[in-house]
Amino acid sequence: MVKIPEEKKSEYVKRSTLQSISTLKNNPLGNIIIKKYSVGTRVNIVKLSEDLSKFLSPGNIEFKKKFFFDIYDQDGDGFISNIDLFEILKHLNSNTLEDYKIQNIVDQTFAEIGEYTTKMSFNQFETILNRSLDDFDKVL
């Protein structure tokens, strides 16, 4: 188990405390975001607050793209694997799509990279994102 240094303990709250907030509980990304900022059973509330504040403020598109990338990178290895993408898409659609349909989306996404691969770098993710959302800047 990872230990939190004593001087940093005030920056953390129990994961269960955040998971009890209805806005996070009812948001399909809630648990994924909480997991991203967790150390064991505690969540770094300071870092979470700072990043959400940056994400919600106008501009800073690069930060927002990286934030999305990190959410999709479920295992934190710096790449989005086809497994990472499958799992997050399955989670986000609340199991309304059948697995083979989700896999088709994953396969099509990786086909857009233009080479056979099972992992996507941030640059590849950004290229696909920009291609898919011509006015991504306006969306955020």
C-alpha positions as CSV (number, residue, x, y, z in Angstrom):
1,M,0.0,0.0,0.0
2,V,1.2,3.5,-0.9
3,K,1.8,5.8,2.1
4,I,0.8,9.4,2.0
5,P,3.5,11.6,3.7
6,E,2.2,13.1,7.0
7,E,2.6,16.7,5.7
8,K,0.4,15.9,2.7
9,K,-2.5,14.2,4.5
10,S,-4.6,17.4,4.6
11,E,-4.7,17.3,0.8
12,Y,-6.6,14.0,0.8
13,V,-10.1,12.9,1.5
14,K,-11.6,9.4,1.7
15,R,-12.6,8.0,-1.7
16,S,-16.0,7.0,-0.2
17,T,-16.7,10.6,0.8
18,L,-16.4,11.8,-2.8
19,Q,-18.3,8.7,-4.1
20,S,-21.3,9.7,-1.9
21,I,-21.7,13.0,-3.7
22,S,-24.7,12.5,-6.0
23,T,-23.2,14.6,-8.8
24,L,-20.2,12.4,-9.0
25,K,-22.1,9.2,-8.3
26,N,-24.5,9.8,-11.2
27,N,-21.8,10.9,-13.6
28,P,-20.4,8.0,-15.7
29,L,-17.0,9.7,-15.5
30,G,-17.2,10.3,-11.7
31,N,-15.5,7.1,-10.6
32,I,-13.0,7.2,-13.4
33,I,-12.0,10.8,-12.4
34,I,-11.9,9.8,-8.7
35,K,-9.7,6.8,-9.5
36,K,-7.3,9.0,-11.5
37,Y,-6.6,11.1,-8.3
38,S,-6.6,8.3,-5.8
39,V,-3.8,6.9,-3.7
40,G,-5.2,3.8,-2.1
41,T,-8.5,4.7,-0.5
42,R,-7.7,8.4,-0.4
43,V,-8.2,11.1,-3.1
44,N,-5.9,14.1,-3.6
45,I,-8.6,16.7,-3.4
46,V,-6.2,19.6,-3.9
47,K,-4.9,18.2,-7.3
48,L,-8.4,17.2,-8.3
49,S,-9.8,20.7,-7.6
50,E,-6.9,22.4,-9.4
51,D,-7.3,20.2,-12.5
52,L,-11.1,20.5,-12.6
53,S,-10.8,24.3,-12.3
54,K,-8.3,24.4,-15.2
55,F,-10.6,22.1,-17.2
56,L,-13.7,24.2,-16.6
57,S,-12.1,27.5,-17.4
58,P,-12.1,28.9,-20.9
59,G,-9.1,28.2,-23.1
60,N,-6.2,25.9,-22.3
61,I,-7.2,23.4,-25.0
62,E,-3.9,21.4,-24.6
63,F,-4.6,20.8,-20.9
64,K,-8.2,19.7,-21.8
65,K,-7.0,17.3,-24.5
66,K,-4.4,15.8,-22.1
67,F,-7.0,15.5,-19.3
68,F,-9.2,13.5,-21.7
69,F,-6.3,11.4,-22.8
70,D,-5.4,10.6,-19.2
71,I,-9.0,9.5,-18.5
72,Y,-9.0,7.1,-21.5
73,D,-5.5,5.8,-20.4
74,Q,-7.0,3.6,-17.8
75,D,-3.8,1.8,-16.7
76,G,-1.7,5.0,-16.7
77,D,1.0,3.7,-19.0
78,G,1.0,6.8,-21.2
79,F,-0.9,5.1,-24.0
80,I,-4.5,4.3,-24.8
81,S,-4.7,0.6,-25.5
82,N,-7.5,-1.0,-27.4
83,I,-8.5,-2.5,-24.0
84,D,-8.4,0.9,-22.3
85,L,-10.7,2.3,-25.0
86,F,-13.0,-0.7,-25.0
87,E,-13.4,-0.5,-21.2
88,I,-14.1,3.2,-21.0
89,L,-16.6,3.1,-23.9
90,K,-18.4,0.2,-22.2
91,H,-18.5,2.1,-19.0
92,L,-19.7,5.4,-20.6
93,N,-22.6,3.7,-22.5
94,S,-23.8,2.0,-19.3
95,N,-23.8,-1.4,-21.1
96,T,-26.5,-0.3,-23.7
97,L,-24.3,-1.4,-26.6
98,E,-23.3,-5.0,-27.2
99,D,-19.6,-5.8,-26.8
100,Y,-19.1,-6.5,-30.5
101,K,-20.5,-3.0,-31.4
102,I,-18.1,-1.4,-28.9
103,Q,-15.3,-3.4,-30.3
104,N,-16.2,-2.2,-33.8
105,I,-15.9,1.4,-32.6
106,V,-12.5,0.6,-31.0
107,D,-11.3,-1.1,-34.3
108,Q,-12.5,1.9,-36.4
109,T,-10.8,4.3,-34.0
110,F,-7.5,2.4,-34.2
111,A,-7.8,2.1,-38.0
112,E,-7.8,5.9,-38.2
113,I,-4.3,5.9,-36.9
114,G,-3.3,4.5,-40.3
115,E,-1.0,1.7,-39.0
116,Y,-1.6,-1.6,-37.2
117,T,-1.2,-0.9,-33.5
118,T,-2.9,-1.8,-30.3
119,K,-1.8,1.4,-28.4
120,M,-2.4,5.0,-29.2
121,S,0.0,7.8,-28.2
122,F,-1.1,11.3,-27.1
123,N,-0.1,12.7,-30.5
124,Q,-2.2,10.0,-32.3
125,F,-5.1,10.7,-30.0
126,E,-4.8,14.4,-30.6
127,T,-4.7,13.8,-34.4
128,I,-7.9,11.7,-34.3
129,L,-9.6,14.2,-32.0
130,N,-8.8,17.1,-34.2
131,R,-9.9,15.2,-37.3
132,S,-13.2,14.1,-35.7
133,L,-13.9,17.5,-34.1
134,D,-12.8,20.2,-36.5
135,D,-13.9,22.9,-34.1
136,F,-12.8,21.2,-30.8
137,D,-11.8,24.6,-29.5
138,K,-15.4,25.9,-29.7
139,V,-16.7,22.8,-28.0
140,L,-14.6,23.4,-24.9
